[in-house]
Amino acid sequence: MEWALFAAVLLAATAYIALPRRDDEAAHDVQSAIAELHGERAMILAALRDLDEDANAGRITADDRAAGRRALGPSLRDVTERLRAHDEDTR
């Protein structure tokens, strides 16, 4: 009888450990979203650097540079705020 009880507890514990949990999936989804936000932020910062380099090299005017920065600013602000909502470092 004890062996049957032991086997039942062992089976239940194995099933609990082996089955994926919703918390794990939710944590993975959050980490995936954070990684995407970091990637999006890196692309926006690269675009801003490109604008600066193009303006310094004379390929675009200062007005074009300012317009480009104004266009990218809201996107960068949005991404930064979403990262801060997840307590992520945005430096």
C-alpha positions in Angstrom: 0.0 0.0 0.0 2.8 2.4 0.8 4.4 1.7 -2.6 1.2 2.6 -4.3 0.9 5.9 -2.4 4.6 6.7 -3.1 4.1 5.9 -6.8 1.0 8.2 -6.9 2.9 11.1 -5.3 5.9 10.5 -7.5 3.6 10.5 -10.6 1.9 13.7 -9.5 5.2 15.4 -8.7 6.6 14.4 -12.1 3.6 15.7 -13.9 3.7 19.0 -12.0 7.4 19.5 -12.8 7.2 18.4 -16.4 4.2 20.2 -17.6 4.7 23.8 -18.8 3.2 26.4 -16.5 1.4 29.5 -17.5 3.7 31.7 -15.4 6.7 30.4 -17.3 5.0 31.2 -20.6 4.0 34.6 -19.4 7.5 35.4 -18.2 8.9 34.2 -21.6 6.4 36.4 -23.4 7.4 39.4 -21.3 11.1 38.8 -21.9 10.5 38.4 -25.6 8.6 41.7 -25.6 11.4 43.4 -23.7 14.0 42.1 -26.2 11.9 43.4 -29.1 11.7 46.8 -27.4 15.5 46.9 -26.9 15.9 46.0 -30.6 13.5 48.7 -31.7 15.2 51.3 -29.5 18.6 50.3 -30.9 17.3 50.8 -34.5 15.9 54.3 -33.6 19.1 55.3 -32.0 21.0 54.1 -35.1 18.7 56.2 -37.3 19.3 59.2 -35.2 23.1 58.7 -35.4 22.8 58.3 -39.2 20.9 61.6 -39.4 23.7 63.3 -37.4 26.4 61.8 -39.6 24.6 62.7 -42.8 24.2 66.3 -41.6 27.8 66.5 -40.6 28.9 65.1 -44.0 26.7 67.6 -45.8 24.5 64.9 -47.4 21.4 66.5 -45.8 20.5 69.9 -44.6 20.2 71.0 -41.0 16.4 71.3 -41.5 16.2 67.8 -42.9 18.1 66.6 -39.8 15.8 68.4 -37.5 12.7 67.1 -39.3 14.1 63.5 -39.1 14.8 63.9 -35.4 11.3 65.3 -34.8 9.8 62.3 -36.6 11.9 59.8 -34.6 11.5 61.5 -31.2 8.0 60.2 -30.4 8.9 56.6 -31.3 12.0 56.8 -29.1 10.0 58.3 -26.2 7.3 55.6 -26.6 9.8 52.7 -26.6 11.7 54.2 -23.7 8.5 54.6 -21.6 7.5 51.0 -22.3 11.0 49.8 -21.3 10.8 51.8 -18.1 7.4 50.3 -17.4 9.2 47.0 -17.2 11.9 48.5 -15.0 14.5 48.2 -17.8 17.6 50.3 -18.0 17.5 52.7 -20.9 21.0 54.0 -20.8 
